[in-house]
Amino acid sequence: MSEGWPATAAGAFYPWRAAPPARTRLDRLVERWLALPRRRRKARPRRIFAWRVGRLARTVEPLDDAELDTAVRKVAHALRAAPGRPSERLVARSFALIRECAGRSVGQRHYWTQILAARAVLNGAVAEMQTGEGKTLALTLAAGSAALAGRRVHVITANDYLAGRDASAMAPLYARLGLTTAAIEPGMSNEARRAAFDADIVYASGKEVAFTFLRDRVAMGARPGDIGLRARAFLDDRSYLLPGLQFAIVDEADSVMIDEARTPLILSVPPPDAATEAEATRAAHAIAAGLTEGRHYRVERLRRRVEITDAGRDRLADLAPRMPPAWRPAPIREDAVRTALSAIHLHRRDEQYILRDGKVEIVDEYTGRVMPDRSWSAGLHQAVEAKEGLEITARRVTLAQITFQRFFRRYLHLGGMTGTAVEAEDEFWSVYGLPVVTIPTFRRPRRRTWRTIVTARTRTKWARVARRARALSARDRPVLIGTRTVAASDQASAALRALGVDHRVLNAAQDADEAAVIAAAGRAGAVTVATNMAGRGTDIVLDDRARAAGGLHVIMTERHTARRIDRQLAGRAGRQGDPGSTEVILSGEDPLLREFGGRLSRRLAVFGGPLARAAMSAAQARAERSHFRARRQLLELDEQLADSLSFTGSPE
C-alpha cells in the first residue's frame, strides 16, 4: 500500500486516499497468495543503510549548533524538492542529522537497530522491535524526516496517556529540528483540536484521530471535493478539523490496527424518544431475567451470542404487553430481550466493564484501560445499565461510522512499530498491505523463562502466586503480577494481603496514580499487581539493588486471547540487556478455558501437567481464530455498508 511517500500531500487541502472497493473472499484469497513471495522478499532489514547513517553521523558530530541548524534546513529543502520517494542517501543524511539533534536535545542517540526500524517504517512496513528496544525514540527518525519533507505526520499511540507522554518527551528534539509538536487530549474544543492538528507532528490515540475524521466527514458532506475545500479556505470557512490524512506512524501497531479492529467506531447523537427507550430497556431486562437458559434461550459463549428458542419466542409473545407499544412487534421485542440476555450472561462487571460514579465504563480487553467516552452500540450499553440498576442513558443515533481497517487505509502513507507483529503478519499484509520487518535486538537478551505451572483450582493458583512473590521480594527482586481483569487483580491482591506482602495495584478501577505505580515497580523488593495497563508502552526501570538481585520477575496468571499480549507482558522483564525472568502460573478453572476450551480441554486442565498446558494452548489458538474471523467479518460488512452509502450520499 505505502510504496513511497505521498508526493501530492502538500498540494491538496484535504489529502487522503480514496476508499478502496469492497473485496470478496475470493479476492482476498487471490491477493494473499499472489503477494506472499513479495512480502517475504521485502521483510528484511537493510543493515548497510544503518552503516551509511553511522558514517554520515561521524561527519555531523563536529558541527556547532549554528552549522547543525543550517544542515537541517538544507536537508529539509532537499526532502521537499524530491519527487515521490527520496533517495537512500538523502534519507540517510536526514537520519544522521536527527540523530545528532537527539543527542543534543534529549541526551539520547539512536542505535543502529532503531535506524533500521525507522527505515522500515518509511518504506511502508511494520517494524517488530522487541520490548525495551526504544520504539519511542526510533520513530522520531521516521516522523522527523517525513515532517521535514513537508508532510503532516500523525503518530498514533495505543492510548491518550502514551500520546501525551511521548509528545512531551520528544518535543525538545522536534523543536531542535524547527518542527512543531502537539498531543490530542480527550475533550478538547474544536478550536483547540484544529490548532493541535495543524502542528507538523501530532501524537494522538487512534480513536481520537478516527473520530475527528468522522466529524470532518459529517461536516463536509458525502463527497468532499478539492474545489469545494479550496472555496471554503478562501472564504475562511474551515469547518474541518484535520488537514487531511497524509502520513501515519502507528506505535503498538498490533494493538491499534488488529486488536481494536473488532469494534466499529460510531459517531452518534441522542435520539428524540429517550424516555420510551429507557422504559423498553427496563422491561426487556425484567423479561430476560425470568427466562430459563436451555429452554427459552441458548448462550454460545465462544461466539458471544444468544439464540432464542421456539419456546422462548412463544413466551415472549405472551409477555409482549409488558413492552411499550412500539416495541411489541416480534422482531423488535426479540432483539431487545436478546440484547438483555447478552448483558446478563456475556458482559461481567470488573471484566468487560466497571462501575464508577454511577456509570458503566468499558474496560478495553487488550489494554486493561477504561474507555470513559465509549459506549456499546445497538442498545447493549443501556441493557448493562438496566442490569446494574442504573439510570438508563439515551441510545444514540448513528451519524457516521468506520472501522480501523478502513480508516488507516485512507492515509497516503502508513507504517508502524510494535514489539509483537509476527503472529499477525498475514493480517497486516492482507488488510493493510504492510509487510512485517523483524529488527534484531541491540543487546543480547538475558531474560529467562521458567516452567509453566497449571494448578487444579483457582484458590491454589493465587496462593502459589502470593508465595512466589513473597519469596522473590525477600531476595530484593521486584515482582510484576499480570492479570487479565480487574476482578482477577483484586483476587491477587487479597492473596498477597493474606500473606502480609506489601504491594500496589494498577487496574482500570485504580488508574489515578499510574505513573507513580510504574515508576516504583522496578525498585528492589517491590510487588506490583497490574492488568494489561502495564503491558504496553511502559518502561519499568530497575534500581541498582534490583538489577544485582536478578532483575524483574513477571508472573502471568492467565493466558490472554492472543499470544501477542502474553509476549508484551513478558517483555517487561529483561529489557535492554537487563536481567529478568518470566513465569506462568495458571489454573484449570481460568476463564480462557471456560470461554474457548472444549469439554475435553476443561477436563484435562484439572489434572495439571503437560495435558493442562496443551489444553490452554489449544484454547488460546481457538480464541485467536475466533477473533480473526470477527475482524474479517466486520471489515466485509463495513465495506459493503460503505458501498451502499456511496449511492445514498451519506458519509462513510
Secondary structure as UniProt FT lines:
FT   TURN            7..8
FT   HELIX           9..11
FT   HELIX           25..42
FT   HELIX           47..60
FT   TURN            61..62
FT   HELIX           65..81
FT   HELIX           88..105
FT   HELIX           112..122
FT   TURN            123..124
FT   STRAND          126..128
FT   TURN            131..132
FT   HELIX           135..148
FT   TURN            149..150
FT   STRAND          153..157
FT   HELIX           160..176
FT   TURN            177..178
FT   STRAND          181..183
FT   TURN            186..187
FT   HELIX           190..197
FT   STRAND          201..205
FT   HELIX           206..220
FT   HELIX           226..234
FT   TURN            235..236
FT   STRAND          247..251
FT   HELIX           253..257
FT   HELIX           259..262
FT   STRAND          265..269
FT   HELIX           274..289
FT   TURN            294..296
FT   STRAND          297..300
FT   TURN            301..304
FT   STRAND          305..308
FT   HELIX           310..319
FT   HELIX           320..322
FT   HELIX           325..327
FT   HELIX           330..345
FT   TURN            350..352
FT   STRAND          353..356
FT   TURN            357..358
FT   STRAND          359..363
FT   TURN            365..367
FT   STRAND          370..371
FT   TURN            372..373
FT   TURN            377..379
FT   HELIX           380..387
FT   TURN            388..389
FT   STRAND          397..402
FT   HELIX           404..408
FT   TURN            409..410
FT   STRAND          413..418
FT   HELIX           422..424
FT   HELIX           425..427
FT   HELIX           428..432
FT   STRAND          436..438
FT   STRAND          446..449
FT   STRAND          453..455
FT   HELIX           458..474
FT   TURN            475..476
FT   STRAND          479..482
FT   HELIX           486..498
FT   TURN            499..500
FT   STRAND          504..507
FT   TURN            508..509
FT   TURN            512..513
FT   HELIX           514..520
FT   TURN            521..522
FT   TURN            524..525
FT   STRAND          527..530
FT   HELIX           532..534
FT   HELIX           544..549
FT   STRAND          552..556
FT   HELIX           563..570
FT   TURN            571..572
FT   HELIX           575..577
FT   STRAND          579..587
FT   TURN            588..589
FT   HELIX           591..596
FT   HELIX           599..605
FT   TURN            606..607
FT   HELIX           609..648
//
